[in-house]
Each structure stands twice: as structure tokens, then as C-alpha cells.
Amino acid sequence: MAGLTDAEVARVREIYESAFPDELTAPFEDLLADRLLVRVEDDGPTGFALVRDLGETGWTFLRYYAVGPRGRGVGSRMWADLTAQLATEGRTRLVWDVEDPDEPGLADHAVEEHRRRIVFYERLGGRLLPVREYFPPHDDGHAPALLLMDAPLGAPSGEGPPLRDLVVGVYARRYGLAADHPAVRRTLAASGLL
């Protein structure tokens, strides 16, 4: 967060803490292990993206993406800046997970929020991948039902990586799980990728 004032860092923290439910957040200080890209406009920070390059794959994992307040087009502008920057760096694919709106037991407001988020990403060129039983581990032991999305970066280069490689790569390089880990094998089997 080099270059940000203490007040700007506090604003980024406020955006982060108000954007995600507690079960999907890490301590704010832990975010510094990855690359935090902050959008600053005339009135200060308006959003951020936390990304992690996935090794030699050319892919980048989007850990967190949040704006505040919504409804001013900040999310769309920030997305365009983020994807352009990653493409300029030679990254070929942006990958991220989103909460599954069909997870059993969700409150109506959570279902609507999850659906709204997926529609937002699809409007910006993201695609929902046909991956099933995707339950990456979280530090607190909570494993919410998630879906996997991606978007190509830069000039289109065909269909992208094979889906199996993408799933195994995300589990390995984002979550540290080997291809033979039970969570990975469950996802591959449920998605017809074994």
C-alpha cells in the first residue's frame, strides 16, 4: 500500500470490511501478502482488487474485489483498469471464485447478492465455469459453496487452458492443494474431469 496515506489505508480497510461477510475475510493485515491494487479518485480510494499471480501459468487469481459506494460505475471502470494492467504485464487469464447462490440454507438477501455479483462479472466478460463441488479450504475451516469464474486477458487466444488444468492450477497455486488431495479429486470427479 505504498503511496497511500493513513486515511486512505483506513478507507480501503473500511471498503474491505463492509464488502464481505466475516466468514469470507482474512485479517486485513494478511492482505499484504498478495498484490493490492487500489483505485483512487478525487474523493480518495473507491475500490480495490487483491490479486495473486499463479506461478508460471500466466493466470492471476482475484482474491477480493470491492468498491464502495456502489452505483457510480466505479466497479466497471476499476475492472477495465485491472484487466488492462494484467494484460500489459503479460498475464493471460483472470480466475476467481464467487459464492454459489444455490447453496442450501442461504437467506434470500444472500441469494440475491450472490446472483447480482455473478451478473456483474458476466456483464464485464467473465464466464461461469462448469465446475461442480468446488470447496476450497479456508483458514477458519468454513467451506462455503463456491463457483469458479474466469476471463481472458489481452487478445483472445482460443478457448483458454483445459478446464482440468485450470481447476488443478487454482487449487495448487492459490490454496496449496496437490492434485490428489480429496477436495481437488471431488471437484474433478463432480465436474467430469477425472
Beta strands, then each sheet from edge to edge (+ up, - down):
strand 1: 35-41
strand 2: 44-53
strand 3: 59-67
strand 4: 93-99
strand 5: 127-128
strand 6: 146-152
sheet 1: 1+ 2- 3+ 4+ 6- 5+
end
